[in-house]
């Protein structure tokens, strides 16, 4: 089992177990995590699944696609160099221990 951790803006953290092939967004919403809205259901259309990837993990993720790159320019909170859309982060066992920080708001 692979687990990833979401850290909320107030410092609270939630460790979430994931299945291979699931997206980080799907893992978060399946566990009822607040802070990820995912209004488009993972179709790369809404940017309400924005996360900041913790130090050291960014280079271990697949590169940003063109759609994701464009959407990240429209996030509710500032886009930072470590911004990603969690629906585009496909979980594999290599990502066990991944840490994603949630922005202050998604809309
Ligand atoms: S869930 Fe809509 S862009 Fe990720």
Backbone and ligand atoms as CSV (ligand in chain L), in Angstrom:
chain,resi,resn,atom,element,x,y,z
A,1,UNK,N,N,0.852,-1.199,0.000
A,1,UNK,CA,C,0.000,0.000,0.000
A,1,UNK,C,C,0.889,1.252,0.000
A,2,UNK,N,N,0.503,2.185,-0.809
A,2,UNK,CA,C,1.239,3.447,-0.902
A,2,UNK,C,C,0.477,4.510,-0.123
A,3,UNK,N,N,1.184,5.330,0.588
A,3,UNK,CA,C,0.534,6.395,1.356
A,3,UNK,C,C,1.145,7.741,0.999
A,4,UNK,N,N,0.293,8.730,0.939
A,4,UNK,CA,C,0.761,10.088,0.713
A,4,UNK,C,C,0.189,10.977,1.816
A,5,UNK,N,N,0.819,12.094,2.038
A,5,UNK,CA,C,0.394,12.989,3.114
A,5,UNK,C,C,0.027,14.349,2.543
A,6,UNK,N,N,-1.126,14.834,2.978
A,6,UNK,CA,C,-1.555,16.194,2.639
A,6,UNK,C,C,-1.385,17.060,3.877
A,7,UNK,N,N,-0.772,18.207,3.709
A,7,UNK,CA,C,-0.613,19.136,4.826
A,7,UNK,C,C,-1.480,20.363,4.565
A,8,UNK,N,N,-2.356,20.644,5.504
A,8,UNK,CA,C,-3.278,21.771,5.383
A,8,UNK,C,C,-2.557,23.074,5.734
A,9,UNK,N,N,-3.126,24.206,5.297
A,9,UNK,CA,C,-2.480,25.492,5.587
A,9,UNK,C,C,-2.275,25.735,7.083
A,10,UNK,N,N,-3.116,25.145,7.934
A,10,UNK,CA,C,-2.961,25.337,9.390
A,10,UNK,C,C,-1.962,24.358,10.013
A,11,UNK,N,N,-1.333,23.546,9.179
A,11,UNK,CA,C,-0.324,22.625,9.680
A,11,UNK,C,C,-0.825,21.214,9.940
A,12,UNK,N,N,-2.150,21.050,9.961
A,12,UNK,CA,C,-2.695,19.705,10.165
A,12,UNK,C,C,-2.286,18.805,8.997
A,13,UNK,N,N,-1.996,17.569,9.278
A,13,UNK,CA,C,-1.650,16.679,8.176
A,13,UNK,C,C,-2.564,15.460,8.172
A,14,UNK,N,N,-2.847,14.990,6.987
A,14,UNK,CA,C,-3.667,13.801,6.785
A,14,UNK,C,C,-2.891,12.821,5.932
A,15,UNK,N,N,-2.683,11.641,6.459
A,15,UNK,CA,C,-2.007,10.586,5.701
A,15,UNK,C,C,-3.088,9.739,5.045
A,16,UNK,N,N,-2.972,9.543,3.761
A,16,UNK,CA,C,-4.018,8.901,2.971
A,16,UNK,C,C,-3.431,7.700,2.238
A,17,UNK,N,N,-4.067,6.576,2.370
A,17,UNK,CA,C,-3.612,5.399,1.625
A,17,UNK,C,C,-4.175,5.457,0.209
A,18,UNK,N,N,-3.369,5.048,-0.744
A,18,UNK,CA,C,-3.767,5.143,-2.146
A,18,UNK,C,C,-3.614,3.788,-2.828
A,19,UNK,N,N,-4.203,3.685,-3.983
A,19,UNK,CA,C,-4.039,2.493,-4.807
A,19,UNK,C,C,-3.221,2.879,-6.025
A,20,UNK,N,N,-2.463,1.940,-6.535
A,20,UNK,CA,C,-1.676,2.185,-7.737
A,20,UNK,C,C,-2.579,2.647,-8.874
A,21,UNK,N,N,-2.194,3.669,-9.580
A,21,UNK,CA,C,-2.960,4.148,-10.719
A,21,UNK,C,C,-3.969,5.217,-10.371
A,22,UNK,N,N,-4.290,5.331,-9.099
A,22,UNK,CA,C,-5.202,6.377,-8.645
A,22,UNK,C,C,-4.457,7.705,-8.691
A,23,UNK,N,N,-5.188,8.807,-8.854
A,23,UNK,CA,C,-4.525,10.105,-8.778
A,23,UNK,C,C,-4.505,10.571,-7.324
A,24,UNK,N,N,-3.617,11.495,-7.049
A,24,UNK,CA,C,-3.567,12.060,-5.692
A,24,UNK,C,C,-4.896,12.715,-5.354
A,25,UNK,N,N,-5.524,13.365,-6.337
A,25,UNK,CA,C,-6.840,13.977,-6.110
A,25,UNK,C,C,-7.866,12.919,-5.731
A,26,UNK,N,N,-7.894,11.807,-6.459
A,26,UNK,CA,C,-8.862,10.746,-6.153
A,26,UNK,C,C,-8.649,10.196,-4.753
A,27,UNK,N,N,-7.410,10.034,-4.362
A,27,UNK,CA,C,-7.130,9.553,-3.005
A,27,UNK,C,C,-7.664,10.547,-1.979
A,28,UNK,N,N,-7.454,11.820,-2.239
A,28,UNK,CA,C,-7.904,12.850,-1.293
A,28,UNK,C,C,-9.433,12.881,-1.187
A,29,UNK,N,N,-10.109,12.874,-2.316
A,29,UNK,CA,C,-11.569,12.986,-2.278
A,29,UNK,C,C,-12.196,11.699,-1.741
A,30,UNK,N,N,-11.597,10.568,-2.033
A,30,UNK,CA,C,-12.119,9.297,-1.508
A,30,UNK,C,C,-12.073,9.283,0.019
A,31,UNK,N,N,-11.128,9.988,0.589
A,31,UNK,CA,C,-11.014,10.055,2.039
A,31,UNK,C,C,-11.725,11.290,2.612
A,32,UNK,N,N,-12.463,11.983,1.773
A,32,UNK,CA,C,-13.233,13.130,2.251
A,32,UNK,C,C,-12.375,14.286,2.732
A,33,UNK,N,N,-11.204,14.399,2.183
A,33,UNK,CA,C,-10.277,15.447,2.608
A,33,UNK,C,C,-10.790,16.815,2.173
A,34,UNK,N,N,-10.907,17.738,3.105
A,34,UNK,CA,C,-11.275,19.088,2.684
A,34,UNK,C,C,-10.014,19.763,2.138
A,35,UNK,N,N,-10.211,20.741,1.303
A,35,UNK,CA,C,-9.051,21.424,0.720
A,35,UNK,C,C,-8.786,21.038,-0.716
A,36,UNK,N,N,-9.422,19.962,-1.175
A,36,UNK,CA,C,-9.362,19.585,-2.594
A,36,UNK,C,C,-10.808,19.550,-3.082
A,37,UNK,N,N,-11.160,20.433,-4.002
A,37,UNK,CA,C,-12.548,20.465,-4.486
A,37,UNK,C,C,-12.747,19.561,-5.688
A,38,UNK,N,N,-11.847,19.613,-6.643
A,38,UNK,CA,C,-11.899,18.749,-7.825
A,38,UNK,C,C,-13.237,18.853,-8.540
A,39,UNK,N,N,-13.641,20.074,-8.838
A,39,UNK,CA,C,-14.954,20.313,-9.435
A,39,UNK,C,C,-15.159,19.623,-10.780
A,40,UNK,N,N,-14.106,19.417,-11.528
A,40,UNK,CA,C,-14.276,18.796,-12.848
A,40,UNK,C,C,-14.085,17.280,-12.802
A,41,UNK,N,N,-13.850,16.754,-11.632
A,41,UNK,CA,C,-13.726,15.310,-11.496
A,41,UNK,C,C,-12.436,14.736,-12.050
A,42,UNK,N,N,-11.453,15.565,-12.241
A,42,UNK,CA,C,-10.153,15.069,-12.684
A,42,UNK,C,C,-9.928,15.169,-14.175
A,43,UNK,N,N,-10.710,16.000,-14.839
A,43,UNK,CA,C,-10.590,16.133,-16.291
A,43,UNK,C,C,-9.713,17.301,-16.729
A,44,UNK,N,N,-8.929,17.807,-15.807
A,44,UNK,CA,C,-8.010,18.913,-16.121
A,44,UNK,C,C,-8.741,20.103,-16.723
A,45,UNK,N,N,-9.809,20.523,-16.030
A,45,UNK,CA,C,-10.581,21.662,-16.520
A,45,UNK,C,C,-10.860,22.723,-15.458
A,46,UNK,N,N,-10.583,22.438,-14.184
A,46,UNK,CA,C,-11.065,23.362,-13.150
A,46,UNK,C,C,-9.968,23.994,-12.281
A,47,UNK,N,N,-8.863,23.334,-12.110
A,47,UNK,CA,C,-7.757,23.815,-11.264
A,47,UNK,C,C,-8.142,23.951,-9.793
A,48,UNK,N,N,-9.164,23.223,-9.355
A,48,UNK,CA,C,-9.539,23.272,-7.927
A,48,UNK,C,C,-8.976,22.073,-7.167
A,49,UNK,N,N,-7.936,21.507,-7.708
A,49,UNK,CA,C,-7.224,20.408,-7.031
A,49,UNK,C,C,-5.751,20.778,-6.876
A,50,UNK,N,N,-5.507,22.071,-6.818
A,50,UNK,CA,C,-4.149,22.625,-6.764
A,50,UNK,C,C,-3.431,22.186,-5.485
A,51,UNK,N,N,-2.185,21.801,-5.621
A,51,UNK,CA,C,-1.344,21.473,-4.458
A,51,UNK,C,C,0.062,22.025,-4.696
A,52,UNK,N,N,0.778,22.163,-3.588
A,52,UNK,CA,C,2.200,22.507,-3.645
A,52,UNK,C,C,2.987,21.268,-3.235
A,53,UNK,N,N,3.851,20.823,-4.119
A,53,UNK,CA,C,4.620,19.602,-3.876
A,53,UNK,C,C,5.772,19.912,-2.922
A,54,UNK,N,N,5.900,19.084,-1.894
A,54,UNK,CA,C,6.919,19.333,-0.876
A,54,UNK,C,C,8.328,19.158,-1.454
A,55,UNK,N,N,9.268,19.827,-0.812
A,55,UNK,CA,C,10.671,19.780,-1.239
A,55,UNK,C,C,11.135,18.345,-1.479
A,56,UNK,N,N,11.859,18.166,-2.543
A,56,UNK,CA,C,12.460,16.872,-2.799
A,56,UNK,C,C,11.607,15.941,-3.644
A,57,UNK,N,N,10.320,16.242,-3.764
A,57,UNK,CA,C,9.436,15.344,-4.515
A,57,UNK,C,C,9.176,15.812,-5.940
A,58,UNK,N,N,9.354,17.089,-6.182
A,58,UNK,CA,C,8.953,17.660,-7.472
A,58,UNK,C,C,9.629,16.945,-8.647
A,59,UNK,N,N,10.899,16.679,-8.529
A,59,UNK,CA,C,11.626,16.063,-9.637
A,59,UNK,C,C,11.286,14.581,-9.797
A,60,UNK,N,N,10.580,14.024,-8.833
A,60,UNK,CA,C,10.219,12.608,-8.917
A,60,UNK,C,C,8.844,12.412,-9.539
A,61,UNK,N,N,8.172,13.511,-9.833
A,61,UNK,CA,C,6.846,13.425,-10.460
A,61,UNK,C,C,6.992,13.493,-11.972
A,62,UNK,N,N,6.020,12.946,-12.697
A,62,UNK,CA,C,6.037,13.097,-14.156
A,62,UNK,C,C,5.962,14.578,-14.524
A,63,UNK,N,N,6.521,14.954,-15.661
A,63,UNK,CA,C,6.507,16.370,-16.041
A,63,UNK,C,C,5.089,16.913,-16.240
A,64,UNK,N,N,4.960,18.219,-16.139
A,64,UNK,CA,C,3.669,18.885,-16.320
A,64,UNK,C,C,3.277,18.848,-17.793
A,65,UNK,N,N,2.046,18.454,-18.065
A,65,UNK,CA,C,1.534,18.476,-19.429
A,65,UNK,C,C,1.071,19.874,-19.808
A,66,UNK,N,N,0.814,20.086,-21.097
A,66,UNK,CA,C,0.416,21.416,-21.582
A,66,UNK,C,C,-0.886,21.901,-20.943
A,67,UNK,N,N,-1.883,21.012,-20.847
A,67,UNK,CA,C,-3.170,21.403,-20.243
A,67,UNK,C,C,-2.985,21.806,-18.795
A,68,UNK,N,N,-2.244,20.980,-18.058
A,68,UNK,CA,C,-2.012,21.285,-16.650
A,68,UNK,C,C,-1.274,22.613,-16.515
A,69,UNK,N,N,-0.291,22.804,-17.338
A,69,UNK,CA,C,0.505,24.034,-17.289
A,69,UNK,C,C,-0.389,25.255,-17.487
A,70,UNK,N,N,-1.288,25.186,-18.451
A,70,UNK,CA,C,-2.180,26.315,-18.722
A,70,UNK,C,C,-3.138,26.544,-17.555
A,71,UNK,N,N,-3.674,25.467,-17.000
A,71,UNK,CA,C,-4.620,25.605,-15.893
A,71,UNK,C,C,-3.968,26.160,-14.638
A,72,UNK,N,N,-2.726,25.820,-14.438
A,72,UNK,CA,C,-2.040,26.298,-13.225
A,72,UNK,C,C,-1.912,27.820,-13.215
A,73,UNK,N,N,-2.064,28.445,-14.362
A,73,UNK,CA,C,-2.045,29.911,-14.396
A,73,UNK,C,C,-3.351,30.511,-13.890
A,74,UNK,N,N,-4.358,29.662,-13.652
A,74,UNK,CA,C,-5.651,30.178,-13.202
A,74,UNK,C,C,-6.056,29.676,-11.821
A,75,UNK,N,N,-5.109,29.275,-11.011
A,75,UNK,CA,C,-5.454,28.782,-9.674
A,75,UNK,C,C,-5.857,29.945,-8.765
A,76,UNK,N,N,-6.675,29.635,-7.748
A,76,UNK,CA,C,-7.156,30.674,-6.830
A,76,UNK,C,C,-6.015,31.251,-6.002
A,77,UNK,N,N,-5.101,30.399,-5.575
A,77,UNK,CA,C,-3.906,30.867,-4.863
A,77,UNK,C,C,-2.740,30.910,-5.839
A,78,UNK,N,N,-1.753,31.683,-5.495
A,78,UNK,CA,C,-0.628,31.897,-6.401
A,78,UNK,C,C,-0.019,30.595,-6.901
A,79,UNK,N,N,0.299,30.586,-8.172
A,79,UNK,CA,C,1.088,29.492,-8.713
A,79,UNK,C,C,2.537,29.693,-8.275
A,80,UNK,N,N,3.120,28.627,-7.747
A,80,UNK,CA,C,4.524,28.653,-7.326
A,80,UNK,C,C,5.294,27.633,-8.163
A,81,UNK,N,N,6.616,27.661,-8.098
A,81,UNK,CA,C,7.388,26.696,-8.894
A,81,UNK,C,C,7.043,25.247,-8.575
A,82,UNK,N,N,6.532,24.984,-7.390
A,82,UNK,CA,C,6.192,23.601,-7.011
A,82,UNK,C,C,4.693,23.324,-7.100
A,83,UNK,N,N,3.959,24.155,-7.831
A,83,UNK,CA,C,2.514,23.930,-8.003
A,83,UNK,C,C,2.259,22.783,-8.969
A,84,UNK,N,N,1.279,21.964,-8.637
A,84,UNK,CA,C,0.791,20.917,-9.539
A,84,UNK,C,C,-0.710,20.765,-9.325
A,85,UNK,N,N,-1.348,20.125,-10.289
A,85,UNK,CA,C,-2.752,19.733,-10.117
A,85,UNK,C,C,-2.750,18.282,-9.639
A,86,UNK,N,N,-3.390,18.055,-8.499
A,86,UNK,CA,C,-3.300,16.709,-7.902
A,86,UNK,C,C,-4.006,15.655,-8.747
A,87,UNK,N,N,-4.932,16.082,-9.626
A,87,UNK,CA,C,-5.593,15.081,-10.479
A,87,UNK,C,C,-4.660,14.573,-11.571
A,88,UNK,N,N,-3.556,15.267,-11.773
A,88,UNK,CA,C,-2.610,14.863,-12.807
A,88,UNK,C,C,-1.407,14.118,-12.213
A,89,UNK,N,N,-1.438,13.888,-10.912
A,89,UNK,CA,C,-0.359,13.138,-10.260
A,89,UNK,C,C,-0.835,11.705,-10.068
A,90,UNK,N,N,-0.361,10.841,-10.898
A,90,UNK,CA,C,-0.722,9.417,-10.868
A,90,UNK,C,C,0.149,8.731,-9.819
A,91,UNK,N,N,-0.466,8.066,-8.882
A,91,UNK,CA,C,0.285,7.453,-7.792
A,91,UNK,C,C,0.870,6.110,-8.229
A,92,UNK,N,N,2.130,5.933,-7.930
A,92,UNK,CA,C,2.814,4.655,-8.114
A,92,UNK,C,C,3.531,4.346,-6.796
A,93,UNK,N,N,3.996,3.135,-6.661
A,93,UNK,CA,C,4.664,2.769,-5.412
A,93,UNK,C,C,5.910,3.625,-5.173
A,94,UNK,N,N,6.495,4.130,-6.253
A,94,UNK,CA,C,7.681,4.986,-6.091
A,94,UNK,C,C,7.347,6.290,-5.368
A,95,UNK,N,N,6.067,6.630,-5.336
A,95,UNK,CA,C,5.668,7.888,-4.695
A,95,UNK,C,C,5.224,7.677,-3.249
A,96,UNK,N,N,5.498,6.509,-2.707
A,96,UNK,CA,C,5.159,6.273,-1.298
A,96,UNK,C,C,5.865,7.311,-0.426
A,97,UNK,N,N,5.099,8.004,0.402
A,97,UNK,CA,C,5.656,9.033,1.271
A,97,UNK,C,C,5.554,10.440,0.712
A,98,UNK,N,N,5.002,10.553,-0.499
A,98,UNK,CA,C,4.837,11.876,-1.126
A,98,UNK,C,C,4.107,12.837,-0.178
A,99,UNK,N,N,4.570,14.074,-0.144
A,99,UNK,CA,C,3.944,15.096,0.704
A,99,UNK,C,C,3.460,16.234,-0.189
A,100,UNK,N,N,2.175,16.549,-0.076
A,100,UNK,CA,C,1.547,17.614,-0.855
A,100,UNK,C,C,0.949,18.634,0.102
A,101,UNK,N,N,1.244,19.882,-0.125
A,101,UNK,CA,C,0.710,20.951,0.727
A,101,UNK,C,C,-0.483,21.611,0.031
A,102,UNK,N,N,-1.529,21.820,0.807
A,102,UNK,CA,C,-2.764,22.394,0.260
A,102,UNK,C,C,-2.700,23.917,0.313
A,103,UNK,N,N,-3.213,24.575,-0.717
A,103,UNK,CA,C,-3.249,26.045,-0.691
A,103,UNK,C,C,-4.343,26.544,0.258
A,104,UNK,N,N,-4.339,27.820,0.530
A,104,UNK,CA,C,-5.343,28.418,1.428
A,104,UNK,C,C,-6.756,28.228,0.906
A,105,UNK,N,N,-6.912,28.281,-0.397
A,105,UNK,CA,C,-8.246,28.118,-0.982
A,105,UNK,C,C,-8.110,27.612,-2.404
A,106,UNK,N,N,-9.222,27.046,-2.912
A,106,UNK,CA,C,-9.224,26.513,-4.280
A,106,UNK,C,C,-10.096,27.343,-5.215
A,107,UNK,N,N,-10.951,28.210,-4.658
A,107,UNK,CA,C,-11.795,29.074,-5.498
A,107,UNK,C,C,-11.764,30.493,-4.956
L,1,LIG,S1,S,-9.913,18.060,-10.637
L,1,LIG,FE1,FE,-10.286,19.610,-12.065
L,1,LIG,S2,S,-8.316,20.122,-12.776
L,1,LIG,FE2,FE,-7.937,18.607,-11.299
